[in-house]
Amino acid sequence: MLKDVKISVRQFTILVIIYTIGTTILLIPSGLAADAKQDAWIAAILGVVLNLLVVCLYNRVSNYFPDMTLVQYNEKVFGKWLGKLISLFFILFSFVGATTVLFDLGNFINTQVMPETPIQAINIIFALVVVMGVRLGLETLIRAAEIFFPWIIMLFIILVLCLLPEIRIEKLQPMFATGVKPLIKGALSVAGTAALPFIVLFMVFPVHVNQFRKAKKAFLIAILIGGLFFVIITFLCISVLGVQMTERHMYPSYALAKQISIGNFLERVEIIIAGIWFLTVYYKTTIYFYGFVIGLAQFLNVVDYRPLVLPLGMILVVYSLVVYPNVAYMSEFDTKTWIPYVLTMGILYPVLLLGGSAIRKSITKN
C-alpha cells in the first residue's frame, strides 16, 4: 500500500523547508544568544553550512536504498535481528522527537497565548489533528502543505518588513568578540534542531519521492531556504531586542513580533509569528509521528499502519505531558542530553549505515 504513495520533487522541497523552520524560529535564537552573544546570527550561518554537510551525507546514504524505507534497509544491511534492534532505536528516536515538539507547542500556548487553558487540553486537540493527518496519509499531508506554504512565506515577509525600522546595528557590535568555541557550539545547536532530525525523513525520502536525482538537489536547496528563515529571525532578535533580552526570553521571536509599532496603529501583531510556528510545528510533529508509526508497523510486519495510528496517538499525548517534568528540566535536557543523542542518531547512525552498505556491496561483488 505504501509503495503506491508518491510525491513530487516540488512537494518534497516544501516539506523539507517547513520541517526545517519547525521549532527553530521560536526556540533557536535564545540558545544562540546564550552561546554566541551578539555573534548569534553568525553562529546561525555556520549552522546552515553544517546543515548542508549533513544533507550531503544523507544524500550519499540514500543512494544505497532508493526503493526502501530506513527500517526496511536496516534488516537488509545488518541482518534480521541486529537490523530490528537498530530500527527499534530509530523508532524510539522518532517517538521522543514527536513528544518533545508536542510539549513545546503546548507549553508555548499555555504560557504565552492561553495561560488559563490546561496544557492537557491543548496537547489532546493538537494531537488529534496530527493523528488525522497521519491516518489520511502522506499525499494528503503534502497537498495541505502546498496550500499553507504561501501563507507562511507571506506572514514571514510581513514580519520582516514591519521590523526593518526597529533594527539597531550597534546591538550587533563588537562582531567576532566571543571566539570560535561559542560559534561552533551554537552551530551544533542549530544542526541538532534543524538538520540532524532529518534522519526521520528517510521514511519518506527516497522511496516515496519521484525523480530521485532531482530530489537530492532539491534537498540541499530546501535546507538552504529553510536555514535562511532562522538566520534572518536570529539577526532580527539580536539587532532589535539585543543580546540580553534575546537570551532571557524563552520565545524571543514571539517577543520580537511584539516590538512592531507602525504609526501607533499597527501593533500587537505577534500572532504573525505564532501563525508561522503553528503551521510549521504541526508538520514537524506529524513527520516525527509518521516515522514512528510507519517504522513500528514495518518492525511488526503489519501491512496496514492505520489501525495503529489512534492508539499510538494516545500514547503520544500521555508521554508529551511527562517527557519534561518542568521547564528547567527541558532547558537542561535540550542543552546537555539532546545534542549528544541527536548526534548519535543523525551522524553516527548514517555513517554506520554507509559503512555497512559499502561492506555488503563489496562482499556481494566478490
Residue frames relative to the residue before (quaternion, step in Angstrom):
aa qw qx qy qz dx dy dz
M 1.0000 0.0000 0.0000 0.0000 0.00 0.00 0.00
L 0.6989 0.4770 -0.2752 0.4564 3.60 0.87 -0.95
K 0.6070 0.5821 -0.3641 0.4001 3.60 1.09 -0.62
D 0.6343 0.5349 -0.3295 0.4506 3.59 1.18 -0.47
V 0.5678 0.5996 -0.3792 0.4174 3.61 1.25 -0.28
K 0.0771 0.7958 -0.5938 0.0904 3.58 -0.70 1.10
I 0.0907 -0.7687 0.6307 0.0560 3.56 -1.11 0.76
S 0.5210 -0.6523 0.4539 0.3115 3.56 -1.15 0.60
V 0.6684 -0.4791 0.3808 0.4227 3.56 -1.32 0.22
R 0.6334 0.5345 -0.3273 0.4539 3.58 1.00 -0.83
Q 0.6629 0.5001 -0.3043 0.4668 3.58 0.92 -0.87
F 0.6402 0.5197 -0.3194 0.4670 3.57 1.02 -0.81
T 0.6235 0.5428 -0.3321 0.4541 3.60 1.03 -0.81
I 0.6574 0.5049 -0.3056 0.4684 3.58 0.92 -0.90
L 0.6386 0.5364 -0.3213 0.4487 3.58 0.98 -0.88
V 0.6754 0.4923 -0.2946 0.4634 3.59 0.90 -0.91
I 0.6354 0.5257 -0.3349 0.4557 3.60 0.96 -0.80
I 0.6783 0.4849 -0.2897 0.4700 3.57 0.86 -0.98
Y 0.6506 0.5179 -0.3097 0.4611 3.58 0.99 -0.86
T 0.6418 0.5274 -0.3184 0.4567 3.59 1.06 -0.78
I 0.6527 0.5101 -0.3198 0.4600 3.57 0.94 -0.88
G 0.2437 0.8530 -0.4352 0.1537 3.55 0.94 -1.08
T 0.8325 -0.1437 0.1470 0.5145 3.53 -0.77 -1.11
T 0.5037 0.7040 -0.4159 0.2788 3.60 1.20 -0.38
I 0.7010 0.4956 -0.3113 0.4075 3.62 0.75 -0.95
L 0.7134 0.4358 -0.2685 0.4786 3.60 1.12 -0.47
L 0.7874 0.3625 -0.1608 0.4719 3.59 0.97 -0.85
I 0.6353 0.5980 -0.3344 0.3564 3.59 0.98 -0.83
P 0.6476 0.5546 -0.3654 0.3735 3.69 0.75 -0.87
S 0.6359 0.5441 -0.3354 0.4326 3.60 0.99 -0.78
G 0.6894 0.4730 -0.2772 0.4735 3.58 0.88 -0.95
L 0.6439 0.5197 -0.3228 0.4594 3.59 1.02 -0.78
A 0.6486 0.5109 -0.3178 0.4662 3.58 1.01 -0.79
A 0.6330 0.5254 -0.3273 0.4649 3.59 1.08 -0.71
D 0.7180 0.4429 -0.2483 0.4761 3.59 1.02 -0.79
A 0.8432 0.2127 -0.0517 0.4910 3.57 0.66 -1.17
K 0.3877 -0.7480 0.4640 0.2737 3.61 1.29 0.11
Q 0.8421 -0.1275 0.0948 0.5154 3.61 -0.87 -0.96
D 0.6306 0.5106 -0.3372 0.4775 3.61 1.28 -0.16
A 0.2895 0.7969 -0.4923 0.1970 3.59 1.23 0.31
W 0.6534 0.5152 -0.3242 0.4499 3.59 0.99 -0.79
I 0.6090 0.5262 -0.3497 0.4796 3.61 1.16 -0.57
A 0.6314 0.5188 -0.3230 0.4773 3.59 1.03 -0.81
A 0.6192 0.5384 -0.3416 0.4584 3.59 1.09 -0.70
I 0.6401 0.5121 -0.3196 0.4753 3.60 1.02 -0.79
L 0.6416 0.5028 -0.3185 0.4839 3.60 0.99 -0.82
G 0.6211 0.5485 -0.3325 0.4503 3.56 1.08 -0.72
V 0.6282 0.5247 -0.3281 0.4717 3.60 1.07 -0.75
V 0.6302 0.5215 -0.3267 0.4735 3.60 1.03 -0.81
L 0.6496 0.5062 -0.3036 0.4791 3.56 0.99 -0.85
N 0.6145 0.5490 -0.3337 0.4578 3.58 1.07 -0.76
L 0.6475 0.5221 -0.3149 0.4572 3.59 0.97 -0.85
L 0.6428 0.5139 -0.3197 0.4696 3.59 1.03 -0.78
V 0.6313 0.5282 -0.3277 0.4639 3.57 1.03 -0.79
V 0.6667 0.4950 -0.3005 0.4692 3.60 0.94 -0.88
C 0.5957 0.5482 -0.3597 0.4640 3.61 1.09 -0.65
L 0.6358 0.5128 -0.3168 0.4821 3.59 1.05 -0.80
Y 0.6706 0.5025 -0.2972 0.4577 3.59 0.92 -0.90
N 0.6275 0.5268 -0.3347 0.4655 3.58 1.05 -0.74
R 0.6396 0.5218 -0.3182 0.4662 3.57 1.06 -0.79
V 0.6560 0.5058 -0.3060 0.4693 3.59 0.95 -0.86
S 0.6620 0.5415 -0.3099 0.4154 3.59 0.96 -0.89
N 0.5324 0.6355 -0.4098 0.3806 3.61 1.19 -0.37
Y 0.6758 0.5260 -0.2867 0.4295 3.58 1.12 -0.64
F 0.8195 0.1391 -0.0831 0.5496 3.64 1.08 -0.45
P 0.0096 0.8469 -0.5308 0.0300 3.61 0.52 1.15
D 0.7517 0.3779 -0.2075 0.4991 3.62 1.19 -0.38
M 0.7020 0.4191 -0.2588 0.5145 3.60 1.24 0.29
T 0.4581 -0.6186 0.5481 0.3272 3.54 -1.27 0.39
L 0.7009 -0.4762 0.3253 0.4198 3.55 -1.29 0.23
V 0.6440 0.5282 -0.3238 0.4489 3.59 0.96 -0.85
Q 0.6611 0.4953 -0.3037 0.4749 3.60 0.97 -0.83
Y 0.6778 0.5012 -0.2981 0.4478 3.57 0.97 -0.84
N 0.5641 0.6059 -0.3857 0.4074 3.60 1.09 -0.61
E 0.6854 0.4793 -0.2812 0.4706 3.57 0.94 -0.92
K 0.6320 0.5316 -0.3363 0.4526 3.58 1.07 -0.64
V 0.7234 0.4390 -0.2452 0.4732 3.60 0.94 -0.89
F 0.8213 0.2888 -0.1115 0.4791 3.57 0.74 -1.09
G 0.5735 -0.5730 0.3957 0.4316 3.59 1.23 -0.07
K 0.7167 -0.4964 0.2824 0.4002 3.53 -1.27 0.39
W 0.7706 0.3976 -0.2262 0.4438 3.59 0.60 -1.10
L 0.6782 0.4549 -0.2962 0.4954 3.60 0.86 -0.89
G 0.6262 0.5465 -0.3313 0.4465 3.59 1.04 -0.77
K 0.6614 0.4936 -0.3031 0.4764 3.58 1.00 -0.84
L 0.6265 0.5346 -0.3389 0.4549 3.59 1.03 -0.72
I 0.6620 0.4868 -0.2990 0.4851 3.58 0.94 -0.89
S 0.6317 0.5330 -0.3268 0.4583 3.60 1.02 -0.80
L 0.6116 0.5612 -0.3459 0.4374 3.56 1.08 -0.72
F 0.6389 0.5130 -0.3183 0.4768 3.60 1.03 -0.78
F 0.6481 0.5121 -0.3122 0.4693 3.57 1.03 -0.82
I 0.6422 0.5196 -0.3174 0.4657 3.61 0.97 -0.86
L 0.6441 0.5154 -0.3113 0.4718 3.58 1.00 -0.84
F 0.6280 0.5363 -0.3279 0.4588 3.59 1.03 -0.82
S 0.6516 0.5117 -0.3087 0.4672 3.59 0.95 -0.88
F 0.6552 0.5156 -0.3057 0.4598 3.57 1.00 -0.85
V 0.6640 0.4938 -0.3054 0.4713 3.60 0.89 -0.92
G 0.6304 0.5395 -0.3292 0.4508 3.58 1.02 -0.81
A 0.6660 0.5036 -0.3004 0.4610 3.58 0.93 -0.90
T 0.6831 0.4908 -0.2982 0.4512 3.60 0.90 -0.88
T 0.6621 0.5046 -0.3219 0.4510 3.62 0.94 -0.80
V 0.6584 0.4924 -0.3137 0.4749 3.59 0.98 -0.80
L 0.6294 0.5222 -0.3323 0.4699 3.59 1.04 -0.74
F 0.6323 0.5111 -0.3310 0.4790 3.59 1.03 -0.72
D 0.6229 0.5521 -0.3415 0.4366 3.59 0.96 -0.87
L 0.6761 0.4895 -0.2958 0.4646 3.55 0.91 -0.91
G 0.6679 0.5007 -0.3031 0.4597 3.58 0.89 -0.93
N 0.6632 0.5061 -0.3053 0.4591 3.57 0.96 -0.85
F 0.6313 0.5335 -0.3304 0.4557 3.59 1.02 -0.79
I 0.6928 0.4626 -0.2875 0.4727 3.59 0.79 -0.98
N 0.6709 0.5222 -0.2954 0.4358 3.58 0.98 -0.88
T 0.7568 0.3878 -0.2096 0.4827 3.60 1.01 -0.75
Q 0.7875 0.3539 -0.1651 0.4769 3.60 1.04 -0.72
V 0.7938 0.3292 -0.1529 0.4880 3.59 0.94 -0.83
M 0.8117 0.0207 0.0405 0.5823 3.60 0.74 -1.08
P 0.1174 -0.8601 0.4928 0.0599 3.61 0.38 1.21
E 0.6879 0.4806 -0.2922 0.4587 3.61 1.14 -0.49
T 0.5856 0.5647 -0.3713 0.4475 3.59 1.29 -0.07
P 0.4566 -0.6903 0.4745 0.2997 3.65 -0.72 0.94
I 0.5391 -0.6347 0.4479 0.3255 3.57 -1.01 0.79
Q 0.5677 0.5981 -0.3842 0.4152 3.60 1.14 -0.55
A 0.6633 0.5028 -0.3032 0.4639 3.59 0.94 -0.87
I 0.6434 0.5267 -0.3167 0.4564 3.57 1.00 -0.87
N 0.6881 0.4893 -0.2849 0.4538 3.58 0.84 -0.99
I 0.6415 0.5236 -0.3307 0.4526 3.59 0.98 -0.80
I 0.6705 0.4978 -0.3029 0.4592 3.60 0.87 -0.96
F 0.6852 0.4761 -0.2948 0.4658 3.58 0.88 -0.93
A 0.6492 0.5219 -0.3195 0.4518 3.58 0.99 -0.82
L 0.5966 0.5656 -0.3615 0.4399 3.60 1.08 -0.62
V 0.6560 0.4913 -0.3046 0.4853 3.57 1.03 -0.79
V 0.6201 0.5324 -0.3304 0.4721 3.58 1.08 -0.76
V 0.6531 0.5113 -0.3008 0.4707 3.59 0.93 -0.94
M 0.6409 0.5267 -0.3199 0.4577 3.56 0.97 -0.87
G 0.6649 0.5171 -0.3014 0.4468 3.58 0.94 -0.92
V 0.6802 0.4783 -0.2914 0.4729 3.59 0.91 -0.91
R 0.6552 0.5157 -0.3181 0.4511 3.57 0.97 -0.77
L 0.6600 0.5046 -0.3070 0.4643 3.60 1.04 -0.73
G 0.5451 -0.6658 0.3643 0.3561 3.56 1.21 -0.41
L 0.6966 -0.5117 0.3349 0.3750 3.52 -1.33 0.46
E 0.6597 0.5283 -0.3235 0.4255 3.60 0.87 -0.90
T 0.6486 0.5111 -0.3104 0.4708 3.59 1.00 -0.83
L 0.6335 0.5382 -0.3173 0.4564 3.58 1.00 -0.85
I 0.6934 0.4832 -0.2836 0.4531 3.56 0.86 -0.96
R 0.6323 0.5217 -0.3424 0.4592 3.60 0.99 -0.74
A 0.6300 0.5141 -0.3248 0.4830 3.59 1.06 -0.73
A 0.6248 0.5446 -0.3310 0.4510 3.59 1.04 -0.78
E 0.6263 0.5380 -0.3349 0.4542 3.59 1.06 -0.73
I 0.6443 0.5043 -0.3160 0.4804 3.59 1.13 -0.63
F 0.7136 0.4698 -0.2542 0.4532 3.58 0.91 -0.95
F 0.5837 0.6481 -0.3746 0.3145 3.59 1.01 -0.80
P 0.6624 0.4899 -0.3398 0.4536 3.70 0.81 -0.79
W 0.6297 0.5301 -0.3331 0.4599 3.59 1.09 -0.68
I 0.6169 0.5326 -0.3405 0.4688 3.59 1.05 -0.75
I 0.6609 0.5024 -0.2996 0.4700 3.59 0.92 -0.94
M 0.6723 0.5122 -0.2979 0.4437 3.59 0.88 -0.96
L 0.6708 0.4933 -0.2985 0.4664 3.59 0.90 -0.92
F 0.6457 0.5197 -0.3202 0.4587 3.58 1.03 -0.79
I 0.6491 0.5106 -0.3174 0.4661 3.60 0.95 -0.84
I 0.6295 0.5264 -0.3288 0.4675 3.60 0.98 -0.83
L 0.6463 0.5300 -0.3124 0.4514 3.58 0.95 -0.93
V 0.6840 0.4867 -0.2878 0.4609 3.59 0.83 -0.99
L 0.6702 0.5058 -0.3078 0.4474 3.61 0.85 -0.92
C 0.6717 0.5026 -0.2981 0.4553 3.58 1.00 -0.80
L 0.7100 0.4594 -0.2554 0.4687 3.58 1.15 -0.59
L 0.4506 0.7165 -0.4429 0.2957 3.61 1.21 -0.26
P 0.6796 0.4810 -0.3271 0.4469 3.68 0.86 -0.75
E 0.6688 0.5275 -0.2946 0.4331 3.61 1.19 -0.46
I 0.4907 0.6829 -0.4242 0.3361 3.61 1.26 -0.22
R 0.0563 -0.7676 0.6384 0.0067 3.56 -1.03 0.92
I 0.3514 -0.7829 0.4793 0.1843 3.57 -0.25 1.31
E 0.5987 0.5931 -0.3633 0.3972 3.61 1.06 -0.68
K 0.6036 0.5666 -0.3592 0.4308 3.60 1.18 -0.44
L 0.6344 0.5210 -0.3240 0.4702 3.60 1.28 -0.27
Q 0.6479 0.5331 -0.3079 0.4486 3.57 1.26 -0.20
P 0.5751 -0.1887 -0.7948 -0.0435 1.54 -2.19 1.30
M 0.4392 -0.7021 0.5000 0.2533 3.57 -1.02 0.80
F 0.8375 0.1652 -0.1619 0.4951 3.58 -1.23 0.68
A 0.3919 0.7406 -0.4619 0.2908 3.55 1.12 0.68
T 0.6447 0.5693 -0.3196 0.3977 3.60 1.15 -0.43
G 0.5105 -0.6490 0.4251 0.3708 3.61 1.19 -0.39
V 0.6787 -0.5265 0.3493 0.3743 3.52 -1.35 0.19
K 0.6431 0.5755 -0.3359 0.3773 3.60 0.86 -0.93
P 0.6778 0.4642 -0.3214 0.4709 3.67 0.82 -0.81
L 0.6223 0.5404 -0.3493 0.4458 3.60 1.06 -0.68
I 0.6576 0.4990 -0.3046 0.4752 3.58 0.99 -0.86
K 0.6377 0.5260 -0.3247 0.4595 3.57 1.00 -0.83
G 0.6583 0.5038 -0.2997 0.4722 3.55 1.02 -0.85
A 0.6408 0.5261 -0.3195 0.4588 3.59 1.00 -0.83
L 0.6403 0.5108 -0.3202 0.4760 3.60 1.03 -0.76
S 0.6191 0.5407 -0.3343 0.4611 3.56 1.08 -0.73
V 0.6400 0.5159 -0.3144 0.4748 3.58 1.03 -0.83
A 0.6753 0.4936 -0.2923 0.4636 3.58 0.88 -0.98
G 0.6600 0.5270 -0.3067 0.4389 3.58 1.01 -0.82
T 0.7080 0.4270 -0.2551 0.5013 3.58 1.17 -0.56
A 0.7912 0.3746 -0.1620 0.4554 3.58 0.91 -0.96
A 0.8296 0.2932 -0.1210 0.4595 3.62 0.72 -1.05
L 0.6837 0.5166 -0.3168 0.4067 3.60 0.78 -0.93
P 0.6231 0.5199 -0.3658 0.4557 3.66 1.05 -0.49
F 0.4568 0.6838 -0.4510 0.3470 3.61 1.26 -0.06
I 0.4501 0.6771 -0.4600 0.3569 3.60 1.24 -0.18
V 0.6013 0.5665 -0.3539 0.4384 3.60 1.15 -0.62
L 0.6156 0.5726 -0.3498 0.4133 3.60 1.10 -0.63
F 0.5145 0.6312 -0.4262 0.3940 3.61 1.22 -0.14
M 0.5646 0.5466 -0.4006 0.4711 3.59 1.27 0.02
V 0.7054 0.3832 -0.2334 0.5487 3.57 1.36 -0.23
F 0.7741 0.2589 -0.1027 0.5684 3.53 0.91 -1.04
P 0.6258 -0.2369 -0.7429 -0.0178 1.62 -1.77 1.78
V 0.4372 0.7642 -0.4262 0.2078 3.60 1.24 -0.27
H 0.7790 0.3401 -0.1792 0.4954 3.62 0.99 -0.77
V 0.6193 0.5545 -0.3406 0.4393 3.61 1.25 0.00
N 0.4013 -0.7052 0.5345 0.2366 3.56 -0.87 0.98
Q 0.8346 0.1939 -0.1434 0.4954 3.58 -1.28 0.43
F 0.1793 -0.8596 0.4733 0.0703 3.51 0.56 1.31
R 0.6742 0.5036 -0.3121 0.4409 3.62 0.85 -0.91
K 0.6688 0.4813 -0.2996 0.4809 3.58 0.95 -0.85
A 0.6167 0.5653 -0.3415 0.4284 3.56 1.09 -0.71
K 0.6263 0.5397 -0.3416 0.4470 3.60 1.05 -0.72
K 0.6524 0.4932 -0.3016 0.4901 3.57 1.01 -0.81
A 0.6454 0.5261 -0.3103 0.4586 3.57 1.01 -0.86
F 0.5744 0.5904 -0.3622 0.4362 3.59 1.13 -0.68
L 0.6829 0.4817 -0.2756 0.4750 3.58 0.91 -0.94
I 0.6552 0.5097 -0.3129 0.4616 3.58 0.94 -0.90
A 0.6646 0.5219 -0.3016 0.4415 3.57 0.94 -0.90
I 0.6677 0.4869 -0.3153 0.4666 3.60 0.93 -0.82
L 0.6159 0.5388 -0.3344 0.4674 3.58 1.18 -0.59
I 0.6685 0.4851 -0.2944 0.4807 3.59 0.94 -0.88
G 0.6592 0.5020 -0.3061 0.4688 3.57 0.94 -0.88
G 0.6399 0.5310 -0.3167 0.4564 3.57 1.05 -0.78
L 0.5961 0.5781 -0.3544 0.4300 3.56 1.10 -0.70
F 0.5987 0.5784 -0.3559 0.4246 3.58 1.06 -0.72
F 0.7735 0.3581 -0.2302 0.4696 3.60 0.64 -1.04
V 0.5382 0.5666 -0.4233 0.4583 3.63 1.19 -0.21
I 0.6690 0.4909 -0.2950 0.4737 3.59 0.93 -0.91
I 0.6508 0.5118 -0.3188 0.4614 3.60 0.95 -0.87
T 0.6576 0.5039 -0.3116 0.4654 3.60 0.94 -0.87
F 0.6302 0.5295 -0.3213 0.4682 3.59 1.00 -0.86
L 0.6777 0.4875 -0.2944 0.4652 3.59 0.91 -0.90
C 0.6257 0.5467 -0.3395 0.4409 3.60 0.98 -0.80
I 0.6987 0.4598 -0.2710 0.4764 3.57 0.88 -0.95
S 0.7385 0.4440 -0.2407 0.4467 3.60 0.83 -0.98
V 0.7143 0.4000 -0.2569 0.5136 3.61 1.17 -0.40
L 0.7696 0.3501 -0.1909 0.4987 3.60 0.75 -1.03
G 0.3990 -0.6805 0.5068 0.3477 3.56 1.02 -0.84
V 0.6804 -0.5229 0.3324 0.3915 3.56 -1.26 0.43
Q 0.6951 0.5060 -0.2993 0.4138 3.58 0.76 -1.03
M 0.6821 0.4698 -0.2978 0.4748 3.61 0.88 -0.86
T 0.6351 0.5256 -0.3316 0.4588 3.59 1.02 -0.78
E 0.6773 0.4913 -0.2839 0.4682 3.56 0.96 -0.88
R 0.6916 0.5049 -0.2819 0.4328 3.58 0.99 -0.84
H 0.6802 0.4828 -0.2936 0.4670 3.60 1.03 -0.73
M 0.4400 -0.6700 0.5270 0.2825 3.57 -1.02 0.79
Y 0.7764 0.1754 -0.0881 0.5989 3.58 1.11 -0.75
P 0.1007 -0.8618 0.4932 0.0629 3.61 0.46 1.15
S 0.6403 0.5264 -0.3510 0.4355 3.61 1.00 -0.67
Y 0.6050 0.5304 -0.3499 0.4799 3.59 1.17 -0.52
A 0.6448 0.4927 -0.3033 0.4996 3.56 1.07 -0.80
L 0.5886 0.5842 -0.3505 0.4352 3.57 1.15 -0.69
A 0.6710 0.5044 -0.3017 0.4519 3.59 0.90 -0.90
K 0.6053 0.5656 -0.3530 0.4348 3.59 1.18 -0.51
Q 0.6011 0.5862 -0.3490 0.4161 3.58 1.25 -0.38
I 0.5189 0.6563 -0.4177 0.3544 3.59 1.21 -0.32
S 0.1887 0.7514 -0.6107 0.1638 3.56 -0.79 1.08
I 0.0601 0.8036 -0.5841 0.0971 3.55 -0.32 1.27
G 0.8595 -0.0711 -0.0012 0.5061 3.56 -0.57 1.25
N 0.5276 -0.6436 0.3962 0.3879 3.60 1.17 0.54
F 0.5893 0.5606 -0.3602 0.4567 3.55 1.22 0.56
L 0.7615 0.2816 -0.1552 0.5628 3.56 0.83 -1.03
E 0.2656 0.7578 -0.5394 0.2534 3.57 -0.12 1.33
R 0.8218 0.2542 -0.1859 0.4749 3.53 -1.39 0.29
V 0.3650 0.7287 -0.4924 0.3055 3.55 0.82 1.04
E 0.2347 0.8084 -0.5107 0.1747 3.57 1.10 0.64
I 0.4931 0.6492 -0.4324 0.3853 3.56 1.27 -0.18
I 0.5118 0.6325 -0.4198 0.4021 3.60 1.25 -0.35
I 0.7105 0.4292 -0.2644 0.4910 3.58 0.76 -1.04
A 0.6164 0.5374 -0.3494 0.4573 3.60 1.09 -0.68
G 0.6435 0.5312 -0.3190 0.4495 3.60 1.00 -0.81
I 0.6321 0.5120 -0.3225 0.4840 3.58 0.98 -0.86
W 0.6994 0.4966 -0.2786 0.4320 3.54 0.85 -1.01
F 0.6258 0.5424 -0.3469 0.4402 3.61 0.95 -0.80
L 0.6870 0.4910 -0.2862 0.4528 3.57 0.88 -0.96
T 0.7171 0.4525 -0.2660 0.4586 3.58 0.83 -0.97
V 0.6480 0.5065 -0.3237 0.4677 3.60 1.02 -0.74
Y 0.5781 0.5740 -0.3800 0.4380 3.58 1.10 -0.64
Y 0.7107 0.4500 -0.2711 0.4678 3.58 0.85 -0.92
K 0.6158 0.5285 -0.3597 0.4606 3.59 1.06 -0.61
T 0.6564 0.4995 -0.3048 0.4761 3.59 0.95 -0.88
T 0.6757 0.5181 -0.2928 0.4350 3.56 0.92 -0.95
I 0.6673 0.4853 -0.3108 0.4719 3.61 0.95 -0.81
Y 0.5965 0.5344 -0.3504 0.4856 3.60 1.06 -0.71
F 0.7027 0.4651 -0.2670 0.4675 3.57 0.82 -1.04
Y 0.6091 0.5460 -0.3414 0.4629 3.59 1.08 -0.72
G 0.6512 0.5047 -0.3087 0.4753 3.61 0.97 -0.87
F 0.6450 0.5248 -0.3111 0.4602 3.57 1.05 -0.81
V 0.7003 0.4750 -0.2715 0.4584 3.60 0.83 -1.02
I 0.6970 0.4610 -0.2784 0.4735 3.59 0.79 -1.02
G 0.6353 0.5353 -0.3250 0.4520 3.57 1.02 -0.81
L 0.6755 0.4807 -0.2934 0.4760 3.58 0.93 -0.89
A 0.6276 0.5355 -0.3355 0.4546 3.60 1.02 -0.78
Q 0.6918 0.4534 -0.2772 0.4890 3.60 0.93 -0.85
F 0.5922 0.5618 -0.3497 0.4598 3.58 1.14 -0.62
L 0.7454 0.3793 -0.1915 0.5136 3.57 1.04 -0.88
N 0.4028 -0.7338 0.4470 0.3154 3.60 1.36 -0.02
V 0.3185 0.7262 -0.5262 0.3070 3.54 1.01 0.94
V 0.4262 -0.7328 0.4719 0.2421 3.59 -0.75 1.07
D 0.7848 0.2129 -0.0988 0.5736 3.61 0.85 -0.99
Y 0.2989 -0.7997 0.4988 0.1492 3.58 -0.53 1.20
R 0.5386 0.6994 -0.3840 0.2708 3.60 1.14 -0.57
P 0.6282 0.5232 -0.3722 0.4394 3.68 0.94 -0.57
L 0.6422 0.5362 -0.3256 0.4406 3.60 1.18 -0.45
V 0.5495 0.6854 -0.3853 0.2825 3.58 1.14 -0.65
L 0.7097 0.4726 -0.2786 0.4418 3.62 0.73 -1.02
P 0.6905 0.4518 -0.3183 0.4666 3.68 0.74 -0.84
L 0.6513 0.4934 -0.3208 0.4789 3.60 1.03 -0.71
G 0.6047 0.5485 -0.3468 0.4618 3.57 1.16 -0.59
M 0.6290 0.5239 -0.3285 0.4712 3.58 1.06 -0.72
I 0.6381 0.5067 -0.3164 0.4857 3.57 1.03 -0.79
L 0.6069 0.5692 -0.3376 0.4401 3.58 1.07 -0.80
V 0.6697 0.4975 -0.3018 0.4615 3.58 0.88 -0.93
V 0.6670 0.5123 -0.3082 0.4446 3.58 0.83 -0.97
Y 0.7065 0.4603 -0.2771 0.4606 3.58 0.82 -0.96
S 0.6077 0.5640 -0.3603 0.4275 3.60 1.10 -0.62
L 0.6601 0.5108 -0.3006 0.4616 3.58 1.20 -0.48
V 0.7632 0.3329 -0.1888 0.5206 3.60 1.22 -0.36
V 0.4571 0.7044 -0.4517 0.3015 3.61 1.25 -0.19
Y 0.7585 0.1505 -0.1015 0.6259 3.59 1.16 -0.68
P 0.3508 -0.7520 0.5120 0.2219 3.65 -0.44 1.09
N 0.7840 -0.0850 0.0715 0.6107 3.58 1.11 -0.71
V 0.6950 -0.4896 0.3295 0.4107 3.57 -1.30 0.21
A 0.6077 0.5528 -0.3561 0.4454 3.60 1.07 -0.67
Y 0.6413 0.5052 -0.3132 0.4852 3.58 1.02 -0.83
M 0.6254 0.5472 -0.3334 0.4454 3.60 1.02 -0.82
S 0.6615 0.5041 -0.3016 0.4662 3.57 0.92 -0.92
E 0.6551 0.5068 -0.3015 0.4723 3.58 0.99 -0.87
F 0.6609 0.5097 -0.3036 0.4597 3.58 0.94 -0.89
D 0.6833 0.5100 -0.2917 0.4335 3.58 0.86 -0.97
T 0.7350 0.4261 -0.2413 0.4691 3.59 1.01 -0.74
K 0.8092 0.3092 -0.1439 0.4785 3.61 0.96 -0.79
T 0.7566 0.3687 -0.2017 0.5009 3.61 1.10 -0.58
W 0.6794 0.5291 -0.3095 0.4034 3.58 0.82 -1.00
I 0.6561 0.5337 -0.3308 0.4187 3.62 0.87 -0.90
P 0.6823 0.4439 -0.3145 0.4884 3.69 0.79 -0.81
Y 0.6287 0.5470 -0.3305 0.4431 3.58 1.05 -0.79
V 0.7231 0.4288 -0.2529 0.4789 3.58 0.80 -1.00
L 0.5871 0.5490 -0.3727 0.4636 3.61 1.15 -0.47
T 0.6314 0.5287 -0.3237 0.4659 3.57 1.05 -0.77
M 0.7382 0.4110 -0.2301 0.4830 3.58 0.85 -0.98
G 0.7515 0.4366 -0.2171 0.4444 3.57 1.00 -0.79
I 0.7637 0.2944 -0.1775 0.5464 3.61 1.19 -0.44
L 0.7209 0.4495 -0.2647 0.4562 3.58 0.64 -1.14
Y 0.6583 0.5283 -0.2999 0.4445 3.58 0.94 -0.91
P 0.6868 0.4532 -0.3032 0.4807 3.69 0.81 -0.84
V 0.6244 0.5241 -0.3435 0.4663 3.60 1.06 -0.72
L 0.6273 0.5248 -0.3198 0.4783 3.58 1.06 -0.79
L 0.6384 0.5196 -0.3095 0.4761 3.58 1.04 -0.83
L 0.6525 0.5233 -0.3057 0.4549 3.55 0.97 -0.91
G 0.6683 0.4911 -0.2914 0.4767 3.57 0.97 -0.89
G 0.6649 0.5044 -0.3037 0.4596 3.59 0.91 -0.89
S 0.6447 0.5242 -0.3127 0.4601 3.57 1.03 -0.81
A 0.6595 0.5082 -0.3043 0.4629 3.58 0.97 -0.90
I 0.6547 0.5055 -0.3139 0.4662 3.60 0.97 -0.84
R 0.6655 0.4951 -0.3062 0.4671 3.59 0.91 -0.91
K 0.6418 0.5190 -0.3273 0.4600 3.60 0.99 -0.78
S 0.6514 0.5151 -0.3089 0.4637 3.57 1.02 -0.84
I 0.6484 0.5123 -0.3134 0.4678 3.59 1.00 -0.87
T 0.6480 0.5264 -0.3107 0.4544 3.58 0.96 -0.92
K 0.6584 0.5192 -0.3015 0.4539 3.56 0.96 -0.91
N 0.6757 0.4881 -0.2922 0.4689 3.58 0.97 -0.88
